[in-house]
Amino acid sequence: MMGAAMKANTPRASQSAVAPSREEAVPLTACMYTLDKKRRRVLAGLTPEETTEFELLDAEFPLDDKPAWRPSDLPLSPKEQRWLELFRRMEAARKQTAA
């Protein structure tokens, strides 16, 4: 799904740090979007700018119907880290809404 090595002090991919594979992940659907105070369509938990950034990052990663697997000792690239940060915020907002 994502790759490239970087500094030794960056987070490493592991079961707890990796987002679901494309096969497990819920596709971005209309139910994941909401309207902000200015009535702009955004992903839940993200700003309009972050929504655009997430969509661009998400589109960069290959979608080849293979599980997203990587050795746990490979560090996440800056783009992977940012995608994961935005994904986690989106998931937290979705879970809070569902509760």
Contact map, one row per residue, 1 for C-alpha under 8 A:
111000000000000000001000000000000000000000000000000000000000111000111000000000000000000000000000000
111100000000000000000000000000000000000000000000000000000000110000010000000110010000000000000000000
111110000000000000000000000000000000000000000000000000000000000000000100011110010000000000000000000
011111000000000000000000000000000000000000000000000000000000000000000000011110000000000000000000000
001111100000000000000000000000000000000000000000000000000000000000000000011110000000000000000000000
000111110100000000000000000000000000000000000000000000000000000000000000001110000000000000000000000
000011111100000000000000000000000000000000000000000000000000000000000000001000000000000000000000000
000001111100000000000000000000000000000000000000000000000000000000000000001000000000000000000000000
000000111110000000000000000000000000000000000000000000000000000000000000000000000000000000000000000
000001111111000000000000000000000000000000000000000000000000000000000000001100000000000000000000000
000000001111100000000000000000000000000000000000000000000000000000000000001100000000000000000000000
000000000111110010000000000000000000000000000000000000000000000000000001111100000000000000000000000
000000000011111111000000000000000000000000000000000000000000000000000111111100000000000000000000000
000000000001111111000000000000000000000000000000000000000000000000000001100000000000000000000000000
000000000000111111000000000000000000000000000000000000000000000000000000000000000000000000000000000
000000000000111111000000000000000000000000000000000000000000000000000000000000000000000000000000000
000000000001111111100000000000000000000000000000000000000000000000000000000000000000000000000000000
000000000000111111110000000000000000000000000000000000000000000000000000000000000001000000000000000
000000000000000011111000100000000000000000000000000000000000000000000000000000000001001000000000000
000000000000000001111111100000000000000000000000000000000000000000010000000000000000000000000000000
100000000000000000111111100000000000000000000000000000000000000000111000000000000000000000000000000
000000000000000000011111110000000000000000000000000000000000001010110000000000000000000000000000000
000000000000000000011111100000000000000000000000000000000000000011100000000000000000000000000000000
000000000000000000011111110000000000000000000000000000000000000000000000000000000000000000000000000
000000000000000000111111111000000000000000000000000000000000000000000000000000000000000000000000000
000000000000000000000101111100000000000000000000000000000000000000000000000000000000000000000000000
000000000000000000000000111110000000000000000000000000000000000000000000000000000000000000000000000
000000000000000000000000011111010000000000000000000000000000000000000000000000000000000000000000000
000000000000000000000000001111111000000000000000000000000000000000000000000000000000000000000000000
000000000000000000000000000111111000000000000000000000000000000000000000000000000000000000000000000
000000000000000000000000000011111100000000000000000000000000000000000000000000000000000000000000000
000000000000000000000000000111111100000000110000000000000000000000000000000000000000000000000100000
000000000000000000000000000011111110000011110000000000000000000000000000000000000000000000000000000
000000000000000000000000000000111111000011110000000000000000000000000000000000000000000000000000000
000000000000000000000000000000001111111111000000000000000000000000000000000000000000000000000000000
000000000000000000000000000000000111111111000010000000000000000000000000000000000000000000000000000
000000000000000000000000000000000011111100000000000000000000000000000000000000000000000000000000000
000000000000000000000000000000000011111100000000000000000000000000000000000000000000000000000000000
000000000000000000000000000000000011111110000000000000000000000000000000000000000000000000000000000
000000000000000000000000000000000011111111000001000000000000000000000000000000000000000000000000000
000000000000000000000000000000001111001111100001000000000000000000000000000000000000000000000000000
000000000000000000000000000000001111000111110111001000000000000000000000000000000000000000000000000
000000000000000000000000000000011100000011111111001000000000000000000000000000000000000001000000000
000000000000000000000000000000011100000001111100000000000000000000000000000000000000000001001100000
000000000000000000000000000000000000000000111110000000000000000000000000000000000000000011111100000
000000000000000000000000000000000000000001111111111000000000000000000000000000000000010011000000000
000000000000000000000000000000000001000001101111111000000000000000000000000000000000000000000000000
000000000000000000000000000000000000000111100111111100000000000000000000000000000000000000000000000
000000000000000000000000000000000000000000000111111110000000000000000000000000000000000000000000000
000000000000000000000000000000000000000000000111111111000000000000000000000000000000010000000000000
000000000000000000000000000000000000000001100111111111100000000000000000000000000000000000000000000
000000000000000000000000000000000000000000000001111111110000000000000000000000000000000000000000000
000000000000000000000000000000000000000000000000111111111000000000000000000000000000000000000000000
000000000000000000000000000000000000000000000000011111111100000000000000000000000010011000000000000
000000000000000000000000000000000000000000000000001111111110000000000000000000000000000000000000000
000000000000000000000000000000000000000000000000000111111111000000000000000000000000000000000000000
000000000000000000000000000000000000000000000000000011111111100000000000000000100010000000000000000
000000000000000000000000000000000000000000000000000001111111100000000000000000000010000000000000000
000000000000000000000000000000000000000000000000000000111111110000000000000000000000000000000000000
000000000000000000000000000000000000000000000000000000011111110000000000000000000000000000000000000
110000000000000000000000000000000000000000000000000000001111111000000000000000000000000000000000000
110000000000000000000000000000000000000000000000000000000011111100000000000000000000000000000000000
100000000000000000000100000000000000000000000000000000000000111111000000000000000000000000000000000
000000000000000000000000000000000000000000000000000000000000011111000000000000000000000000000000000
000000000000000000000110000000000000000000000000000000000000001111100000000000000000000000000000000
000000000000000000000010000000000000000000000000000000000000001111110000000000000000000000000000000
100000000000000000001110000000000000000000000000000000000000000011111000000000000000000000000000000
110000000000000000011100000000000000000000000000000000000000000001111100000000000000000000000000000
100000000000000000001000000000000000000000000000000000000000000000111110000000000000000000000000000
001000000000100000000000000000000000000000000000000000000000000000011111010000000000000000000000000
000000000000100000000000000000000000000000000000000000000000000000001111110000000000000000000000000
000000000001110000000000000000000000000000000000000000000000000000000111111000000000000000000000000
000000000001110000000000000000000000000000000000000000000000000000000011111000000000000000000000000
001110000001100000000000000000000000000000000000000000000000000000000111111100000000000000000000000
001111110111100000000000000000000000000000000000000000000000000000000001111110000000000000000000000
011111000111100000000000000000000000000000000000000000000000000000000000011111111000000000000000000
011111000000000000000000000000000000000000000000000000000000000000000000001111111000000000000000000
000000000000000000000000000000000000000000000000000000000000000000000000000111111100000000000000000
000000000000000000000000000000000000000000000000000000001000000000000000000111111110000000000000000
011000000000000000000000000000000000000000000000000000000000000000000000000111111111000000000000000
000000000000000000000000000000000000000000000000000000000000000000000000000111111111100000000000000
000000000000000000000000000000000000000000000000000000000000000000000000000001111111110000000000000
000000000000000000000000000000000000000000000000000001001100000000000000000000111111111000000000000
000000000000000001100000000000000000000000000000000000000000000000000000000000011111111100000000000
000000000000000000000000000000000000000000000000000000000000000000000000000000001111111110000000000
000000000000000000000000000000000000000000000100010001000000000000000000000000000111111111000000000
000000000000000000100000000000000000000000000000000001000000000000000000000000000011111111100000000
000000000000000000000000000000000000000000000000000000000000000000000000000000000001111111110000000
000000000000000000000000000000000000000000001100000000000000000000000000000000000000111111111000000
000000000000000000000000000000000000000000111100000000000000000000000000000000000000011111111100000
000000000000000000000000000000000000000000001000000000000000000000000000000000000000001111111110000
000000000000000000000000000000000000000000001000000000000000000000000000000000000000000111111111000
000000000000000000000000000000000000000000011000000000000000000000000000000000000000000011111111100
000000000000000000000000000000010000000000011000000000000000000000000000000000000000000001111111110
000000000000000000000000000000000000000000000000000000000000000000000000000000000000000000111111111
000000000000000000000000000000000000000000000000000000000000000000000000000000000000000000011111111
000000000000000000000000000000000000000000000000000000000000000000000000000000000000000000001111111
000000000000000000000000000000000000000000000000000000000000000000000000000000000000000000000111111
000000000000000000000000000000000000000000000000000000000000000000000000000000000000000000000011111
